[in-house]
Amino acid sequence: MSEDIRPGGTYKTLDEQREVLSPAEERFERRRRTIGLFLGPLALLVMMLLPLGLPYSQQTLAAVLVSSLFAITLLSTIVALIISETTSNTASATIVVPIVLPIAASAGVNPVIPALAAVFGASYGFMLPVSTPPNAIVYGSGMIPITKMIRSGVVFDLIGIVLITLGITVMARLVGLA
């Protein structure tokens, strides 16, 4: 049995696992919690109070981000990728694509392009063991700690977002969809 699992078959709590974290991993966790504690509410305040010259009822995240084909494609890729980190690829695509299609149609762009980006983004889960079976196998081996998976997964996710967004929009223009 893995050392992360108790004899009864349940996983250890975070406090029980804390004793095996290296000092560098402990510092990373502490910084992540502190930054998230301040940046999350700050980002919400900035988005709500940013003067855009729009009526208050239109000043939402959708009004800021969703205005062009590239922005909608980027947003759908990011949302699908984030959801894919915690669910299966099929479930992520099933959740995101029906939401992206009407948003793109109401913005007046071809809905196929953001939907394709969402489908590709749903297959880019590199950060957590639950994302894909290969991630679970690698984590289950005990050779790679979760903090290393998250750090490298964020880099791969960012590269994937850029590749998907640019690739889909360029290919759509070459084929004549955009």
PyMOL commands that set and color helices and strands:
alter all, ss='L'
color gray80, all
select helices_A, chain A and resi 14-18+23-49+56-58+61-65+69-84+89-107+112-121+133-140+146-175
alter helices_A, ss='H'
color red, helices_A
deselect
rebuild
show_as cartoon
